[in-house]
Amino acid sequence: MYLYRFPLLSNLITLFLVVPWYASAEPNKTRDKTVPQPIQEMFQSNLVYPQEKDEIQLTLFPSFNKNHSGQKARTLFEIEYGITEAFQVIFEWDGLLYQNPRTGPTIAGPGNIEVGAQYSWMGLGDGNTHFSFGNLIEIPVGPVGNGLTEGFIEVQPFIILARDFPELNQSQIFFEFGFDWVDQIRNVPESTAPEADSISWNVGAFFPLGFWRATLEINGSNNKWDGGSRNDIYITPGTIYKLSKEWEIGIATPIGATNTSDDYRVVGYLMWEFELD
């Protein structure tokens, strides 16, 4: 990977590898604070909450997209495991991908995988502010000959800042910012999108009401600054029902707000969390 293309990215990756181990060796006055976690995931954003030590979370995000070029579906599967109370590792698989273009035959096959980690500082200051830093690396293992995947290896560092409002049913607002560095390492058809780095941002909130959680996200991704053609923005309302402490289920409908965005998406959500004894 040619990290000299973007020195800041190299520094961020170094920080990602060093800071969690340094922080875990230092006394943390906020670590003993109990931070309520009324929700485990959002639909198109990362949350600041870490998995607890020896805790595993399995999440399924089936989705359907429609745009001017056709229809797409995928079954994103995610595993998170808590190494410590603040540091977790992440594995994601795009699952089965399906594309039904307006012109051309329908294609289907397995998607790419992502591996990464996230470290969280919870209960900062007055106990209601949280910060998290993470990184994901996408490995192009899916088929590229038919254009189902693009053959890019992607390095995706991100940060999250969140603020709780205990007086409003433990609701929360958050901001996420990320960078997506790409390098094409597999040969692909000429029609595949050109290599271009992108920035991403998510602003969102959730509001618990009984067993329900109302969610709202604004999701953005832009690679035009690096010669690409995408400036995607979605407004994503959703709802999640907490079946129990271990199970959550939900649905969201991201709506495209720019010309390059999908017209709309439907995203499902099913989560199971358990501890290893």
Stockholm file with secondary structure:
# STOCKHOLM 1.0

chainA/1-277         MYLYRFPLLSNLITLFLVVPWYASAEPNKTRDKTVPQPIQEMFQSNLVYPQEKDEIQLTLFPSFNKNHSGQKARTLFEIEYGITEAFQVIFEWDGLLYQNPRTGPTIAGPGNIEVGAQYSWMGLGDGNTHFSFGNLIEIPVGPVGNGLTEGFIEVQPFIILARDFPELNQSQIFFEFGFDWVDQIRNVPESTAPEADSISWNVGAFFPLGFWRATLEINGSNNKWDGGSRNDIYITPGTIYKLSKEWEIGIATPIGATNTSDDYRVVGYLMWEFELD
#=GR chainA/1-277 SS CCGGGCHHHHHHHHHHHHHHHHHHHSCCTTTTSCCCCCCSCCSSSCCSCCCCTTEEEEEEEEEEEEETTEEEEEEEEEEEEESSSSEEEEEEECCEEEEEESSSCCEEEECCEEEEEEEEEEEETTTTEEEEEEEEEEECCSCCTTSSSCCEEEEEEEEEEEEEEGGGTTEEEEEEEEEEEEEECSCCCTTSCCCCCEEEEEEEEEEEETTEEEEEEEEEEECGGGTCCCEEEEEEEEEEEECSSSEEEEEECCEECSTTSCSEEEEEEEEEEEECC
#=GC SS_cons         CCGGGCHHHHHHHHHHHHHHHHHHHSCCTTTTSCCCCCCSCCSSSCCSCCCCTTEEEEEEEEEEEEETTEEEEEEEEEEEEESSSSEEEEEEECCEEEEEESSSCCEEEECCEEEEEEEEEEEETTTTEEEEEEEEEEECCSCCTTSSSCCEEEEEEEEEEEEEEGGGTTEEEEEEEEEEEEEECSCCCTTSCCCCCEEEEEEEEEEEETTEEEEEEEEEEECGGGTCCCEEEEEEEEEEEECSSSEEEEEECCEECSTTSCSEEEEEEEEEEEECC
//
